[in-house]
Amino acid sequence: MAVQEARQGAGTSAHGGGCTCGDCPHGAREGHRRAVAEFLLKRDAFAAGQGLPAAVAHSASASRQWVSAELTQTAEAVAESGRAEGEAWLTRLWLRAVYVLWAAVALLLMAESLTAIGAGWTSARTAGLLAALVVAGALTAASWFHRARGGALAPVIGEDNRMSTSRTVAAAWVLFVAYAVLVLAGRLAAASDHRERDALISGLDLARGAGIATVLAVVCGIAVLVRRVVGLRILGQRLQKVRARRPRAADLLTDDGGRGTFADIQYVVIGAVALVFAAVRLARRPDQLPDLPWGLAVVVLISAATYLAAKYAEGGRPVILSVVRAREAGDLDGPIRTGDDIEIRGAGFVPPGAQSADQLSRMIVRIGAVDVHVPLVPVTGGFSNPTDAVLTVPVPAEVEPGRVEVRVVTAAGIATERCVVEVME
C-alpha cells in the first residue's frame, strides 16, 4: 500500500525535490520510508493489544494467527519497497563513485602542485598525474557499463548483495600496483637518456618488488579462495546466508548481522596501513616499484591467514536441542496433543541478517508431513517469536498421533536434523 501511495504522487510532483513517485530514487526512498513507518506502527499497536477484530479477540490462538498474517502481509510490502529502494540506490551509486574518483585525482593534482613549490615540477609528477588520469578514465568507462550494479564498485559486491571484504582489499592492491606500473611507464616514455631508461626498467626487477608482488598474489588468492569456501559451505548447509537489501560500506568491517568482526577489521586495517606505506614509498622513489619491506609483507600475510581461517570457522547449521509442550501459567502438565503449542529449543534458527519481519515470516516448522509457518508474535520494538534459540508453533489437527519428526527450516532454506516427538490423541 505504501508503494502504491508513493507512486500515486507522480501527478502532483513531477520529479521535484519532494517527489514521492516510484519512478526516481527519491520516490523509491520515500516509498520505503512510508512502508517501514506503517509496519512499525502496526506492529507496536498489535503488541499493545490494539486493532484486533472482535471475531478473534476471544481466542489467544486465533488472535495470534491473525496478527501474524497481518504483519506478514505488511512485511512483504516493506520488503518490496526495500528492493525498489536498493535498486535505485545502486543506480545512483555509480555516479557518486565517479565523483569520489575524480575528486581523488583533483587532490593528487593539488598535492603535486604544493610539493612542487620550490622543488620545481618534474617528469615524475607528470607521470603520476597522467597515470591517475588513465586509471580514473578506465574506471569511469567501466562504471558506465555497470551503472545498474554500482558502477566501479560492482566487482566488490558479493552475491549476497553485500560489500566483500576480501574483494575490496584485493581490488585496492590491484589498482595501486597498476597505478605504480603506469607511473614507471610514463617516466620511461619521457626518458631520453639510455642510463635513465635502464634504471627505470631495473626498477621492475623482482628483487625490488618481491614484497609487494607476494602481497598482491596472496590477497588476490584470498579473494578467490574465500568465494569458493563460502559457496561450498552454503551448498553443504554449514553456512546460512540471506540476501541484503543493499550493500553498505560497513559490510567491510561487520558480519551479515551488522556486528563488527575482529577478522574483517584487522584485515582491512592492516591492509590499509601497508597500502599507505607503499604509496609513500612510491612517492619518494617513483623510479621503481615500492620495495615493501619483508617485515611488513609478513604482517599482511599473517592478517590474510587470520581472515581466511575465520571464514572457515564462521557459521554453523541450525540445530534442535529439544521439543517440549508450551505451558502457560496455570496450565496442567501433560503430553503433547494436537492443538497444543510446542516450544522448540535450539540454536541458529535466525541467520545473521534475517532479523527483518519478512525474513522471520519465511521460517517453517515441519511436523510430520505438515509445514507450519512460525507465527510472528510482536512486542514493543521487535518480536518475541521467533527467536534464534526458541520457536513456538501450534500442532495442527492434520498431524497424526504417534511418533512424528520435527524439523525447522530457516529463512536461508537450511533444515535442521530430525527430532522425534510423541503426539498423543
Secondary structure, DSSP 8 states (H G I E B T S, - for coil): -HHHHHHHGGGT-SS-TT--STTSHHHHHHHHHHHHHHHHHHHHHHHTT-S--HHHHT-HHHHHHHHHHHHHHHHHHHHHHHHHHHHHHHHHHHHHHHHHHHHHHHHHHHHHHHHTTTT---HHHHHHHHHHHHHHHHHHHHHHHTGGGTGGGGGGB-TTSSB-HHHHHHHHHHHHHHHHHHHHHHHHHH--SHHHHHHHHHTT-HHHHHHHHHHHHHHHHHHHHHHHHHHHHHHTTSS-----SS--GGGGTB-TTS-B-HHHHHHHHHHHHHHHHHHHHHHH-TTS-----HHHHHHHHHHHHHHHHHHHHS----EEEEEEE---TT-----EETT-EEEEEEE--S-TT--SHHHHTT-EEEETTEEEE---EEETTEEEES-SSEEEEE--TTS-SEEEEEEEE-TTS-B---EEEEEE-
